[in-house]
Amino acid sequence: METNDLISIELFCTHYRISTSFIEALNEYELVEIVTIQETPCINKSQIKEIEKMIHFHDDLNINIEGIDVIYNLLRQIKTLQNESVLLRNRLDIYEDI
């Protein structure tokens, strides 16, 4: 992983005006991945969009970390089911053409 793709948690939290404990809690629930570079905890920049959504859920909608975990697990399940549905539709199309 390139260090250019990483941002320190402290810098991120300062910018978004959140506590580092929020990011650490998200990490405990495996909703974000923290990478330590030279004793500095960092997150990958590719996670920022998802973390912004989680901040919105937490701050604006008053959803706790456990609720965010449930929401993201349900979203993953929906995505999996949608992918399976597309796959099955494609397989069905093959048989309908016969």
Phi, psi and omega per residue, in radians:
M1 nan 2.294 3.133
E2 -1.261 2.406 3.090
T3 -1.236 -0.318 3.063
N4 -1.178 -0.397 -3.125
D5 -1.513 0.037 -3.068
L6 -1.905 2.629 3.047
I7 -2.336 2.412 -3.115
S8 -1.177 2.524 3.138
I9 -1.089 -0.671 -3.127
E10 -1.071 -0.791 3.122
L11 -1.125 -0.780 3.128
F12 -1.041 -0.835 -3.104
C13 -1.162 -0.624 3.080
T14 -1.117 -0.783 -3.140
H15 -1.083 -0.761 -3.083
Y16 -1.597 -0.004 3.116
R17 0.975 0.883 3.072
I18 -2.214 2.859 3.125
S19 -1.480 2.646 3.102
T20 -1.142 -0.426 3.129
S21 -1.128 -0.485 3.082
F22 -1.121 -0.819 3.120
I23 -1.143 -0.697 3.110
E24 -1.103 -0.667 3.099
A25 -1.166 -0.702 3.075
L26 -1.073 -0.649 3.103
N27 -1.153 -0.703 3.118
E28 -1.061 -0.590 3.109
Y29 -1.557 0.124 3.121
E30 1.041 0.587 3.077
L31 -1.583 -0.405 3.015
V32 -2.391 2.781 3.118
E33 -1.971 2.184 3.080
I34 -1.724 2.275 3.098
V35 -2.000 2.325 3.135
T36 -1.786 2.111 3.104
I37 -2.095 2.076 -3.122
Q38 0.850 0.870 3.103
E39 1.145 0.259 3.101
T40 -1.941 2.027 3.101
P41 -1.224 2.317 -3.083
C42 -2.346 2.837 2.990
I43 -2.158 2.738 3.087
N44 -1.346 2.428 -3.136
K45 -1.052 -0.432 3.133
S46 -1.185 -0.273 3.136
Q47 -1.541 -0.162 -3.003
I48 -1.032 -0.780 -3.108
K49 -1.029 -0.773 3.140
E50 -1.193 -0.680 3.119
I51 -1.139 -0.657 3.079
E52 -1.033 -0.721 3.093
K53 -1.092 -0.733 -3.132
M54 -1.150 -0.657 3.071
I55 -1.086 -0.747 3.105
H56 -1.066 -0.825 3.107
F57 -0.988 -0.782 -3.055
H58 -1.265 -0.878 -3.031
D59 -1.434 -0.812 -3.039
D60 -1.481 -0.593 -3.087
L61 -1.837 -0.010 3.118
N62 0.983 0.717 3.096
I63 -1.683 2.260 -3.116
N64 -1.358 3.036 -3.072
I65 -1.035 -0.708 3.137
E66 -1.087 -0.693 3.104
G67 -1.152 -0.698 3.093
I68 -1.101 -0.703 3.101
D69 -1.049 -0.785 3.125
V70 -1.084 -0.803 -3.135
I71 -1.023 -0.820 -3.103
Y72 -1.211 -0.584 3.052
N73 -1.154 -0.714 3.095
L74 -1.141 -0.707 3.102
L75 -1.096 -0.683 3.085
R76 -1.119 -0.730 3.114
Q77 -1.110 -0.731 3.114
I78 -1.069 -0.786 3.130
K79 -1.070 -0.735 3.105
T80 -1.076 -0.797 3.134
L81 -1.128 -0.666 3.093
Q82 -1.114 -0.738 3.109
N83 -1.113 -0.731 3.095
E84 -1.105 -0.692 3.133
S85 -1.085 -0.769 3.112
V86 -1.104 -0.754 3.126
L87 -1.063 -0.811 3.139
L88 -1.154 -0.666 3.085
R89 -1.081 -0.744 3.123
N90 -1.113 -0.712 3.114
R91 -1.160 -0.676 3.115
L92 -1.150 -0.670 3.111
D93 -1.047 -0.633 3.126
I94 -1.070 -0.757 -3.104
Y95 -1.323 -0.484 3.114
E96 -1.251 -0.465 3.137
D97 -1.318 -0.266 -3.092
I98 -1.381 nan nan
